[in-house]
Amino acid sequence: MPPTHPSDREIVLKGRQIYDSKYRSGFERDFLGQFAAIDIVTEDAFVDEFPDRALAKAKIASPSGTFFLVRIGSEAAFKVSGLSHGHPRLV
């Protein structure tokens, strides 16, 4: 049987739990407003001021990893605001 991949919900729940328990207090003190990509298996975090660069760092360390992306000090990395031609817009 092929390995199962976590659902989006499982990624968010696990990523949020790791962020809250291991990283929140230090990151919000030292990296407020930047982005953290957290590998939900190894629990390693990669920080950069740009989300694509945080994810690139994470993918170098774990090419097949599953990552949770958060903007440090916010509830989410991005907000969805309305629809543009049937697709959500990230702001």
Secondary structure, DSSP 8 states (H G I E B T S, - for coil): -------HHHHHHHHHHHIIIIIHHHHHHHSTTSEEEEETTT--EEEESSHHHHHHHHHHH-TT--EEEEETTSSSS--EEEEETTEEEE-
